[in-house]
Amino acid sequence: MKEATVQELKQKIDNKESFQLIDVREEHEFEEANLNGELIPMGELMMNIDKIKKDIPVILYCRSGVRSATIITALEKQHGFTNLYNLKGGIKAWAAEIDTTITVS
């Protein structure tokens, strides 16, 4: 599985690169803190395959990277995606390394 670090994500954002950012956490987690990605909770993602772009890099994230890694593995195996990246360390890593004003419980 391919991974992107929080530094790589920040660089993509700063450079206004074309990519899709998907948050696979639950709505209450998203409301607490998010990275302005599109919210598609893990339990709903397989029913929303059509929302995942195939022609640009797609970075999925969750709190620590475990849920997003799980869903990426399923998407790659079941649907043949090759453009998915797991945000290493999830939003916790972003809060620790990029934006310390974000608090993640």
Beta strands, then each sheet from edge to edge (+ up, - down):
strand 1: 2-4
strand 2: 20-23
strand 3: 38-39
strand 4: 58-61
strand 5: 84-87
sheet 1: 1+ 5+ 4+ 2+ 3+
end
